[in-house]
Amino acid sequence: MRKNASPLRLILSLFVICLIVGIALAFTNHITKDAIADVLQSKKEASMQQVLAAESYDPVEYTGSDAFVTEMYSAAGEGYVVRVSPKGF
């Protein structure tokens, strides 16, 4: 780069580059968000099948006081699958 480039020109160049990259990332996120959600849902269902095999899993509202419980599902009368999120290491 030239030594006598004005700071305003450098700032404007950096702004345009960041704007283009931000738009590209937003577009990529918009295109892939449904596919990512489908993959996450299938991984969650596969995990629940490993814990307790059942035909279907219906969400259940957890009313307990355990802060580690994030989701709870009824496994078609077979039992319950509980998703926890521990804190710490």
C-alpha positions as CSV (number, residue, x, y, z in Angstrom):
1,M,0.0,0.0,0.0
2,R,1.1,3.6,-0.5
3,K,2.5,5.4,2.4
4,N,0.5,8.5,1.6
5,A,-3.0,6.9,1.5
6,S,-5.5,8.9,3.5
7,P,-7.0,7.4,6.6
8,L,-10.5,8.1,5.2
9,R,-9.8,6.0,2.1
10,L,-8.5,3.1,4.3
11,I,-11.5,3.2,6.5
12,L,-13.9,3.3,3.6
13,S,-12.1,0.3,1.9
14,L,-12.3,-1.7,5.2
15,F,-16.0,-0.8,5.5
16,V,-16.8,-2.0,2.0
17,I,-14.9,-5.2,2.5
18,C,-16.7,-5.9,5.8
19,L,-20.0,-5.1,4.2
20,I,-19.5,-7.5,1.3
21,V,-18.3,-10.3,3.7
22,G,-21.2,-9.7,6.0
23,I,-23.7,-9.9,3.2
24,A,-22.1,-13.1,1.9
25,L,-22.2,-14.7,5.4
26,A,-25.9,-13.6,5.9
27,F,-26.8,-15.1,2.5
28,T,-25.0,-18.4,3.3
29,N,-26.7,-18.6,6.7
30,H,-30.1,-18.0,5.0
31,I,-29.5,-20.8,2.5
32,T,-28.2,-23.4,4.9
33,K,-30.3,-22.8,8.1
34,D,-33.0,-25.3,7.1
35,A,-30.5,-28.0,6.2
36,I,-28.6,-27.4,9.5
37,A,-31.9,-27.6,11.5
38,D,-32.8,-30.9,9.8
39,V,-29.4,-32.4,10.6
40,L,-29.6,-31.3,14.3
41,Q,-33.1,-32.7,14.6
42,S,-32.1,-36.1,13.1
43,K,-29.1,-36.2,15.4
44,K,-31.3,-35.5,18.4
45,E,-33.8,-38.2,17.3
46,A,-30.9,-40.7,16.8
47,S,-29.6,-39.9,20.3
48,M,-33.1,-40.5,21.8
49,Q,-33.3,-43.8,20.0
50,Q,-30.1,-44.9,21.6
51,V,-31.3,-44.0,25.1
52,L,-34.8,-45.4,24.8
53,A,-36.1,-46.9,21.6
54,A,-39.7,-45.8,20.8
55,E,-42.0,-45.1,17.9
56,S,-42.3,-41.4,18.7
57,Y,-41.2,-38.8,21.2
58,D,-43.6,-36.1,22.4
59,P,-42.3,-33.0,24.2
60,V,-43.3,-32.8,27.8
61,E,-43.2,-29.6,29.9
62,Y,-40.7,-30.0,32.8
63,T,-42.0,-28.4,35.9
64,G,-39.2,-29.5,38.3
65,S,-36.5,-27.3,39.9
66,D,-33.4,-28.9,38.4
67,A,-31.7,-26.3,36.3
68,F,-29.7,-28.8,34.3
69,V,-32.8,-30.2,32.5
70,T,-33.3,-28.4,29.2
71,E,-35.8,-30.7,27.4
72,M,-38.0,-33.6,28.3
73,Y,-39.8,-36.1,26.0
74,S,-42.3,-38.8,26.5
75,A,-41.2,-41.9,24.6
76,A,-44.6,-43.3,23.4
77,G,-45.6,-44.7,26.8
78,E,-42.2,-46.4,27.3
79,G,-40.7,-43.8,29.6
80,Y,-39.1,-40.4,29.4
81,V,-36.0,-39.1,27.7
82,V,-34.5,-36.1,29.4
83,R,-31.9,-33.8,27.9
84,V,-29.6,-32.1,30.3
85,S,-27.0,-29.4,30.0
86,P,-24.5,-29.6,32.8
87,K,-22.5,-26.6,33.8
88,G,-18.8,-26.7,34.4
89,F,-16.0,-28.9,33.1
